[in-house]
Amino acid sequence: MARISLKIVGASGQGINSIGAIIAKGLKRSGYCVFGYREYPSLIKGGHASYQLDVSDERICSTETKVDVLVALNHHGLELNMEELKQGGIVLHVTPGWQFPKHHQKLIAERSLRVVNFPVDDMLNRLGAGAILSNVLLSGFVWSMLDQDIDALKSLVGTKFAKKKALLELNMRCLDEGYSFVDPAGGMIHVALPAPNKGFASDLLITGGQAMGLGAVHAGVRLYAGYPMTPSSPLLSFIAELENKTHMVVKQAEDEITAAQIVSGAMYMGTRALTATSGVGFDLMSETLSLNAMIENPTVFVLAQRPGPATGLPTWTAQGGLLQAANCSAGEFSRCVIAVSNSQDAFDLMPVAFDLAEQYQISVILLTEKQIAEALYTQHPYDLEKAKIERGRLVVDPEKLKALKSSDRFDPHAEGGVSLRWLPGSEAATYCAQGDEHNSMGAVDECAFNTKLQMEKRLRKLQTLKAGLPAPLLRIGSRDAKTIDWIDEDDEIELLAIGWGSTGDVFQDVMCSNELRGRKIAYLHYTFVWPLRTQELRRLAMRSKRIVLVEQNYQGQLGMLIRMECGLDIRDKILKYDGRPFFYDELLSSVMERCANTSEGEENPGFDHAGTSS
Amino acid sequence: MNIALQTRPPALSDYYSKNKCIWCDGCGNYGIWTAVKYALVELNLRPWQVCLCYDVGCNGNGSDKIEGYRFHGLHGRVIPFAAGAKLANMNIPVIAFAGDGGTFSEGIGHLVHGLRSNYPITFVLHNNANYGLTTGQASSLTWQDQPMNTSPNGIPEHTLDSMDFIFSLKPTFVARGFSGDIKLMTRIFKAAIQHRGFAFVDILQACPSYNHFATHEYLLDRYFDANAAGHDPSNLQQGKALATQVRNGIACGILYQCEDIPDFYHRLIPRKGVETTCVEEVRKYDVSEYWTELV
């Protein structure tokens, strides 16, 4: 697979994102799959930030550590990012008279790097343009390097300034000027892209946060309450930006506790409401999570992960919140934890989460990651047909409402533990959504018999829920396989990898690499992470020469849940906990290392059962 | 004789619950509980037409002693839950009940923002100046030198001047009642439920088990109906003065009300002209128009 990577670096606030976004959109419209990845420190101005675009004519959704083109908007980029260039790479910078230190001169020679100094200040002076337009000049030049049609870029920039004629003209002149720049030191310069694939032209360029926001609107969410915390804030901003079109109620709450309570009140009343937060914000919401369990109030919480503990690394990524989502609680109760993987299921899983919440009258925690929330995906327009709005045992029919008794609400004998639910304002017998242990109508009841019965009612849901959840997705080589179809073939699996969240897409790219094409590698991807289905995994594990767990946390948290649920102890782990996502080339080499070793008679992973030592 | 539900007006008996009250003898909650039922009936509201939200505390033990769609939640959190419920369905009157412990300690942030947001809900403070259900610890409203459970020497912190605090938050409705006067409370509750924004109702409540300072008799001797005495609730300064100066008698009734300020919901630009409630709007939405800019 041909892939090109282009990285723009500079200080936060210098316009890295605007160059990245415009080039990304332009390339996507020309028929390329673009995957955008941002790194930035937790501050508004200054610091060192980057926007990397990985580009291909085939679907890619990962970032490489090495780049073909480095665009440095200041000299810090020249100091910090030179090592990342590939053989034959291009360095485009704007620092006049920059003297590379010795070791970089050596690097330039060894890797045959082409260094271009783009005289941005001279050009701005000549055009009488302000510093803000340096991004437009640079975009023009990068566009010419990529050998793309200038009119495509002009029409993109043009729509932004359609109503400001003077600005529009100046922007167009900057684009022309940048586009026609020829490096006096080395002449024309071209980055070879593969032939475009027009299929991508009509795709969306979307972040996971935006995808989730669209999914929420699609799912019928009518109230959103949130408290700003990266990386959940982009969702709040996106929902708020749309509020005049969607007519949703949007509330920036005074804290996460409030956001969770407002959403719970709104769900109790019968609308669909959503909140999102990250690590310590979710800690604050956890008391409300257990409240909703007790009153059997359907709710959906988005937990956008970043590295902790505490404030941790606010603008970086992690998968450290799985155990938090699956286990934080006062007491025991049923819940569902779903992990999104990319912009596709960030959208698709939103209605699914609400349906499950309402069908089982439980809380659903939707995990995402900074990497998913803020990465830029080339996304096929969403299928708007497949979502169903399933509201479970909600009674709305007036005749049926009249027949209800208060004791139907928390009837402990209800099938699967899911009793009838009806909404305040319905002309029917009333009940109390009771946070104390209660009887079938919500009256406080502390007797042993009732306590046991209600506890069993609430926990029984977990079994029904688990039985109904989809199997984890199995990918073999570069194709998807229905786990069930494939599970009984007797081929031995060379390497079985298990992961979840953003890891899935990177692993997919790795399996499609030329290096691994045709190898018997299987990847089992978990989306529904609690309750955890393990039957497919157990059968696959028996047939695998080697198993590896791939996660972005220190402990291998999915591995811990797997071991807890079925005794399978996955000892080999590819773990990452440095705030960065898995990079394509990095994961590829970790996988190749294991494939090379498989033939050397690695021990088959063992199941240990309760009582045996590990 | 059977009369169809719709043809007869609601009666007190509609709110009757077969669950036995478990408050102490002489508890102020009996009076508040009774007045709430009177107010709802006199406003022609049936149990299925109201939402009653209870905080944790002795007040919350009333959650299953009355009919209506009810909620009994977590300590200090009732205001945001009630606000969420109301914003989802503006057609249902929502009344939140909480004690002085949860309201002025654990949940004080919610109180501040509830007032500031002017949510269209009624908030009834069961003010017995202590934590009753956890057996008589000092709250922020307990008198400073009063020995209490866990503070045998009295609390070192000074007592929060609750009414001064409330008025600093630019309220739109402030009333004070006394648990011994059901008629007065009924009048206050009716006005509060009909108020367009956040109605703060402070009910001074006897707690015979743990409050041995502001007792039923103490309050009975000092309280008076300020409206009957001629107080005009539209006067902010006078309302605040009456509310905060309690040495020579405790002014009760509707101390301040301003109907000119829109409530939170009616300040939401996206909801202008929307006739339906969020509850009625749950369905699948076509979002393709929102992604055209992303292509």
HADDOCK unambig.tbl for C-alpha pairs under 7 A between the chains (distance, minus, plus):
assign (segid A and resid 202 and name CA) (segid B and resid 295 and name CA) 6.07 0.50 0.50
assign (segid A and resid 203 and name CA) (segid B and resid 295 and name CA) 5.84 0.50 0.50
assign (segid A and resid 204 and name CA) (segid B and resid 294 and name CA) 5.18 0.50 0.50
assign (segid A and resid 204 and name CA) (segid B and resid 295 and name CA) 4.38 0.50 0.50
assign (segid A and resid 205 and name CA) (segid B and resid 294 and name CA) 5.49 0.50 0.50
assign (segid A and resid 205 and name CA) (segid B and resid 295 and name CA) 6.21 0.50 0.50
assign (segid A and resid 206 and name CA) (segid B and resid 294 and name CA) 6.51 0.50 0.50
assign (segid A and resid 214 and name CA) (segid B and resid 287 and name CA) 6.49 0.50 0.50
assign (segid A and resid 217 and name CA) (segid B and resid 285 and name CA) 6.45 0.50 0.50
assign (segid A and resid 218 and name CA) (segid B and resid 284 and name CA) 5.43 0.50 0.50
assign (segid A and resid 218 and name CA) (segid B and resid 285 and name CA) 4.50 0.50 0.50
assign (segid A and resid 218 and name CA) (segid B and resid 286 and name CA) 6.20 0.50 0.50
assign (segid A and resid 218 and name CA) (segid B and resid 287 and name CA) 6.04 0.50 0.50
assign (segid A and resid 219 and name CA) (segid B and resid 284 and name CA) 5.48 0.50 0.50
assign (segid A and resid 219 and name CA) (segid B and resid 285 and name CA) 6.82 0.50 0.50
assign (segid A and resid 220 and name CA) (segid B and resid 282 and name CA) 4.83 0.50 0.50
assign (segid A and resid 220 and name CA) (segid B and resid 283 and name CA) 4.95 0.50 0.50
assign (segid A and resid 220 and name CA) (segid B and resid 284 and name CA) 5.33 0.50 0.50
assign (segid A and resid 220 and name CA) (segid B and resid 285 and name CA) 6.28 0.50 0.50
assign (segid A and resid 221 and name CA) (segid B and resid 282 and name CA) 6.87 0.50 0.50
assign (segid A and resid 222 and name CA) (segid B and resid 278 and name CA) 5.57 0.50 0.50
assign (segid A and resid 222 and name CA) (segid B and resid 282 and name CA) 6.96 0.50 0.50
assign (segid A and resid 243 and name CA) (segid B and resid 270 and name CA) 6.00 0.50 0.50
assign (segid A and resid 244 and name CA) (segid B and resid 270 and name CA) 4.69 0.50 0.50
assign (segid A and resid 247 and name CA) (segid B and resid 270 and name CA) 4.48 0.50 0.50
assign (segid A and resid 247 and name CA) (segid B and resid 271 and name CA) 5.63 0.50 0.50
assign (segid A and resid 248 and name CA) (segid B and resid 270 and name CA) 6.53 0.50 0.50
assign (segid A and resid 258 and name CA) (segid B and resid 80 and name CA) 5.58 0.50 0.50
assign (segid A and resid 261 and name CA) (segid B and resid 80 and name CA) 5.51 0.50 0.50
assign (segid A and resid 261 and name CA) (segid B and resid 81 and name CA) 4.69 0.50 0.50
assign (segid A and resid 262 and name CA) (segid B and resid 80 and name CA) 5.00 0.50 0.50
assign (segid A and resid 262 and name CA) (segid B and resid 81 and name CA) 4.78 0.50 0.50
assign (segid A and resid 262 and name CA) (segid B and resid 83 and name CA) 6.27 0.50 0.50
assign (segid A and resid 262 and name CA) (segid B and resid 84 and name CA) 3.97 0.50 0.50
assign (segid A and resid 263 and name CA) (segid B and resid 84 and name CA) 5.95 0.50 0.50
assign (segid A and resid 264 and name CA) (segid B and resid 81 and name CA) 6.40 0.50 0.50
assign (segid A and resid 265 and name CA) (segid B and resid 81 and name CA) 4.40 0.50 0.50
assign (segid A and resid 265 and name CA) (segid B and resid 82 and name CA) 5.98 0.50 0.50
assign (segid A and resid 265 and name CA) (segid B and resid 84 and name CA) 4.51 0.50 0.50
assign (segid A and resid 265 and name CA) (segid B and resid 85 and name CA) 4.23 0.50 0.50
assign (segid A and resid 266 and name CA) (segid B and resid 84 and name CA) 4.54 0.50 0.50
assign (segid A and resid 266 and name CA) (segid B and resid 85 and name CA) 4.31 0.50 0.50
assign (segid A and resid 266 and name CA) (segid B and resid 87 and name CA) 6.98 0.50 0.50
assign (segid A and resid 266 and name CA) (segid B and resid 88 and name CA) 5.09 0.50 0.50
assign (segid A and resid 268 and name CA) (segid B and resid 85 and name CA) 6.74 0.50 0.50
assign (segid A and resid 269 and name CA) (segid B and resid 85 and name CA) 5.25 0.50 0.50
assign (segid A and resid 269 and name CA) (segid B and resid 88 and name CA) 6.39 0.50 0.50
assign (segid A and resid 269 and name CA) (segid B and resid 89 and name CA) 6.85 0.50 0.50
assign (segid A and resid 270 and name CA) (segid B and resid 279 and name CA) 5.27 0.50 0.50
assign (segid A and resid 271 and name CA) (segid B and resid 88 and name CA) 6.15 0.50 0.50
assign (segid A and resid 271 and name CA) (segid B and resid 278 and name CA) 5.64 0.50 0.50
assign (segid A and resid 271 and name CA) (segid B and resid 279 and name CA) 4.04 0.50 0.50
assign (segid A and resid 271 and name CA) (segid B and resid 282 and name CA) 6.09 0.50 0.50
assign (segid A and resid 272 and name CA) (segid B and resid 282 and name CA) 6.51 0.50 0.50
assign (segid A and resid 291 and name CA) (segid B and resid 73 and name CA) 6.84 0.50 0.50
assign (segid A and resid 384 and name CA) (segid B and resid 286 and name CA) 6.85 0.50 0.50
assign (segid A and resid 389 and name CA) (segid B and resid 283 and name CA) 6.63 0.50 0.50
assign (segid A and resid 389 and name CA) (segid B and resid 284 and name CA) 6.53 0.50 0.50
assign (segid A and resid 424 and name CA) (segid B and resid 48 and name CA) 6.70 0.50 0.50
assign (segid A and resid 424 and name CA) (segid B and resid 51 and name CA) 6.61 0.50 0.50
assign (segid A and resid 424 and name CA) (segid B and resid 69 and name CA) 5.52 0.50 0.50
assign (segid A and resid 425 and name CA) (segid B and resid 48 and name CA) 5.45 0.50 0.50
assign (segid A and resid 425 and name CA) (segid B and resid 49 and name CA) 4.97 0.50 0.50
assign (segid A and resid 425 and name CA) (segid B and resid 50 and name CA) 6.78 0.50 0.50
assign (segid A and resid 425 and name CA) (segid B and resid 92 and name CA) 6.55 0.50 0.50
assign (segid A and resid 426 and name CA) (segid B and resid 48 and name CA) 6.24 0.50 0.50
assign (segid A and resid 427 and name CA) (segid B and resid 48 and name CA) 5.63 0.50 0.50
assign (segid A and resid 428 and name CA) (segid B and resid 48 and name CA) 6.36 0.50 0.50
assign (segid A and resid 430 and name CA) (segid B and resid 48 and name CA) 6.11 0.50 0.50
assign (segid A and resid 430 and name CA) (segid B and resid 67 and name CA) 6.43 0.50 0.50
assign (segid A and resid 430 and name CA) (segid B and resid 68 and name CA) 5.36 0.50 0.50
assign (segid A and resid 430 and name CA) (segid B and resid 69 and name CA) 5.16 0.50 0.50
assign (segid A and resid 431 and name CA) (segid B and resid 68 and name CA) 6.87 0.50 0.50
assign (segid A and resid 431 and name CA) (segid B and resid 69 and name CA) 5.57 0.50 0.50
assign (segid A and resid 431 and name CA) (segid B and resid 70 and name CA) 6.34 0.50 0.50
assign (segid A and resid 432 and name CA) (segid B and resid 63 and name CA) 6.98 0.50 0.50
assign (segid A and resid 432 and name CA) (segid B and resid 64 and name CA) 6.56 0.50 0.50
assign (segid A and resid 432 and name CA) (segid B and resid 69 and name CA) 6.08 0.50 0.50
assign (segid A and resid 432 and name CA) (segid B and resid 70 and name CA) 4.42 0.50 0.50
assign (segid A and resid 432 and name CA) (segid B and resid 71 and name CA) 5.39 0.50 0.50
assign (segid A and resid 433 and name CA) (segid B and resid 70 and name CA) 6.01 0.50 0.50
assign (segid A and resid 433 and name CA) (segid B and resid 71 and name CA) 4.54 0.50 0.50
assign (segid A and resid 433 and name CA) (segid B and resid 72 and name CA) 6.21 0.50 0.50
assign (segid A and resid 434 and name CA) (segid B and resid 71 and name CA) 5.82 0.50 0.50
assign (segid A and resid 434 and name CA) (segid B and resid 72 and name CA) 4.90 0.50 0.50
assign (segid A and resid 434 and name CA) (segid B and resid 73 and name CA) 6.88 0.50 0.50
assign (segid A and resid 435 and name CA) (segid B and resid 72 and name CA) 5.37 0.50 0.50
assign (segid A and resid 435 and name CA) (segid B and resid 73 and name CA) 5.11 0.50 0.50
assign (segid A and resid 443 and name CA) (segid B and resid 64 and name CA) 5.07 0.50 0.50
